[in-house]
Amino acid sequence: MNRTSTAVAVALSPAVARTAPGDLSALRRRLAGATAREAVVVDFLEDDLRETEAALGEVTGWLDAVMDVLADPRADRERYAAVFARDPSEAVEYLGTTLASVRRRMAQVSAGLARADAAGR
């Protein structure tokens, strides 16, 4: 498996045996003794993850409603209209923003881990 396919496999693997959303205690332990900057970055990452999960939940909820109405042979015009009336585009845009922030924070954490490893922490 080459580097690209490994990255894809990691990106697509389900979040099994995951701790609570935003629980970054293991990361905090790895960065113990690092600079205050790393601690602040982890705090921001935790907030970004929480916001991303909320935005994703909103988009997923809308998609679930679409799938439910499409699967219901008794769904009437009003039910279709109710789903159509909910516009998920703002949540999708916000999800894009929060994902970009998570990626930026992950890069910052990666750099912090490299500094911590180099310092022998």
Legacy VTK file of the C-alpha trace (Angstrom):
# vtk DataFile Version 3.0
C-alpha trace
ASCII
DATASET POLYDATA
POINTS 121 float
0.000 0.000 0.000
1.520 3.324 -0.983
1.427 6.555 1.008
-1.604 7.937 -0.861
-3.746 4.847 -0.422
-2.792 4.670 3.243
-3.964 8.228 3.771
-7.233 7.479 2.017
-7.753 4.330 4.075
-7.210 6.286 7.271
-9.511 9.061 6.152
-12.303 6.643 5.306
-12.016 4.308 8.262
-14.862 4.557 10.771
-14.318 6.116 14.161
-14.341 2.929 16.201
-13.366 2.812 19.849
-13.260 6.597 19.867
-13.436 8.471 23.105
-15.973 11.208 23.674
-16.040 13.849 20.936
-13.371 16.412 21.558
-11.702 14.377 24.312
-8.110 15.263 23.718
-6.699 14.147 27.069
-4.261 11.709 25.434
-2.946 14.487 23.201
-2.690 16.820 26.182
-0.609 14.191 28.010
1.707 13.833 25.001
2.210 17.580 24.951
2.630 17.893 28.734
5.528 20.199 29.407
5.293 21.773 25.957
4.836 25.479 25.555
1.658 27.284 26.490
1.098 27.805 22.758
0.554 24.063 22.227
-1.956 23.958 25.082
-3.901 26.841 23.540
-3.844 25.163 20.111
-5.282 21.992 21.655
-8.025 24.061 23.316
-8.869 25.610 19.954
-8.779 22.200 18.265
-11.210 20.880 20.850
-13.593 23.779 20.144
-13.208 23.321 16.378
-14.014 19.615 16.676
-17.133 20.378 18.686
-18.291 22.948 16.124
-17.541 20.585 13.239
-19.492 17.791 14.845
-22.482 20.102 15.390
-22.429 21.310 11.774
-22.063 17.759 10.506
-24.976 16.706 12.705
-27.152 19.402 11.184
-26.293 18.340 7.641
-26.750 14.661 8.502
-30.105 15.401 10.130
-31.322 17.113 6.976
-30.104 14.250 4.788
-31.807 11.738 7.103
-35.065 13.689 6.733
-34.701 13.605 2.940
-34.059 9.863 2.967
-37.008 9.263 5.307
-39.467 11.184 3.160
-38.228 9.491 -0.016
-38.581 6.055 1.573
-42.104 6.710 2.859
-44.657 5.774 0.196
-47.312 7.650 2.171
-45.387 10.940 2.293
-47.567 13.733 0.998
-46.738 16.974 -0.723
-46.631 18.903 2.571
-44.032 16.559 3.999
-41.865 16.913 0.900
-42.285 20.690 1.107
-41.280 20.714 4.778
-38.022 18.942 3.966
-37.448 21.177 0.963
-38.046 24.272 3.108
-35.102 23.426 5.347
-32.007 24.698 3.574
-28.817 22.983 4.757
-26.519 25.197 2.683
-25.505 27.428 5.606
-24.640 24.357 7.668
-22.680 22.944 4.738
-20.741 26.202 4.356
-20.072 26.321 8.098
-18.977 22.685 8.002
-16.435 23.607 5.328
-15.167 26.442 7.502
-14.853 24.286 10.594
-13.158 21.475 8.666
-10.572 23.937 7.374
-9.974 25.094 10.924
-9.579 21.516 12.174
-7.042 20.857 9.417
-5.098 24.005 10.350
-5.104 23.041 14.044
-4.008 19.496 13.190
-1.015 20.936 11.322
-0.203 23.083 14.344
-0.489 20.085 16.675
1.715 18.043 14.374
4.378 20.740 14.497
4.054 20.893 18.288
4.481 17.130 18.556
7.580 17.331 16.368
9.031 20.011 18.645
8.147 17.967 21.739
9.719 14.836 20.241
12.850 16.777 19.281
13.111 18.109 22.820
12.782 14.568 24.152
9.496 15.042 25.958
LINES 1 122
121 0 1 2 3 4 5 6 7 8 9 10 11 12 13 14 15 16 17 18 19 20 21 22 23 24 25 26 27 28 29 30 31 32 33 34 35 36 37 38 39 40 41 42 43 44 45 46 47 48 49 50 51 52 53 54 55 56 57 58 59 60 61 62 63 64 65 66 67 68 69 70 71 72 73 74 75 76 77 78 79 80 81 82 83 84 85 86 87 88 89 90 91 92 93 94 95 96 97 98 99 100 101 102 103 104 105 106 107 108 109 110 111 112 113 114 115 116 117 118 119 120
